[in-house]
Amino acid sequence: MFYREAGDFKTSYEQDSQTFPIKFDRFRYYAVLAIAFLVVPFVINDYWANAILLPFLIYAIAAIGLNILVGYAGQVSLGTGGFMAVGAYACYKFMTMMPEVSMFVHVLLAGGMTAIVCVVFGLPSLRIKGFYLAVATLAAQFFLVWLFNRVPWFYNYSASGQISAPERDVFGIMITGPNAPAWATYMFSLIFLTLCALVARNLTRGTIGRSWMAIRDMDIAAEIIGVNPLKAKLTAFAVSGFFIGISGALFFSVYLGAVEVGEAFGITKSFLVLFMVIIGGLGSIFGSFAGAAFLVLLPVVLKVVGVDVLGWPTDIVAHFQLVIVGALIIVFLIVEPHGLAQLWRVAKEKLRLWPFPH
């Protein structure tokens, strides 16, 4: 079979540490990147961009960030929506205060600002964990939403309380605003997702990622063998906040264009990203992609099947979506805690051994 190594040995450290040890996996990875960068921009339209592709790209970044914190470092967080709001409002302030600076810099600065805020709210993790840490991050969620609602400076004293993204271009191509073409916003978000995924993959496979996983598995034993819990936990919050801040900045500036913090970044957003991580798989970069794709495609599929084909009322379909997501979360937590990523991993192992029994 083509999907199998010729023996289980490596002749160099680079071969032993490569992300895709099987040649077929590497070719598949390059093929996906080639299609995403060289094919999709030429066939994309506004519907595909706004209904599927942009939400998937942006939520995948947020899911990667939360997965680093929850799946790799074992620190529970229910404040993802609030941290996305930090990225959105920081990006808005940078866009209005420094209009001559590139949009790439605005998004990166928004991610850095969110990382700082995330570290501040992650300080309680040095003393508490589990349910109490979840409550602390939930308090951060409500505090940040209240802050952006009540302090007019954050929305430039607008009478409506909303923030609207000014028109910005990159190399003469509009990225934000109503005149931005679908392919440009898609490519802009895809570049950030690709870079974030590569950074996250290398971090989780390195020394810092191993320290996160040591703290996750048993923090006392990790401290005994030399892992610094202060550094491990705060770096996990910082990296997670950086990715979540980037997703919030893109969600506001590239995808929606105008947001109101309570509606766009409420507690529902925090649970949505958390469900993506749970369904996709804790402690897996691929699981972040799988969970984001599943929860972005689910309402689209239900609308096509339920509303367009079967003629069901829209509210019934919306409630049916909640039932499906809730049932899947229960099933995955009981039957397969590592989510879709583990199912994909098991399927690949069976394919590698076929036609011999596992």
Summary of the structure (lengths in Angstrom):
residues: 358
radius of gyration: 21.0
end to end distance: 15.6
largest distance: 68.5
contacts: 1219
relative contact order: 0.15
helix: 74%
strand: 2%
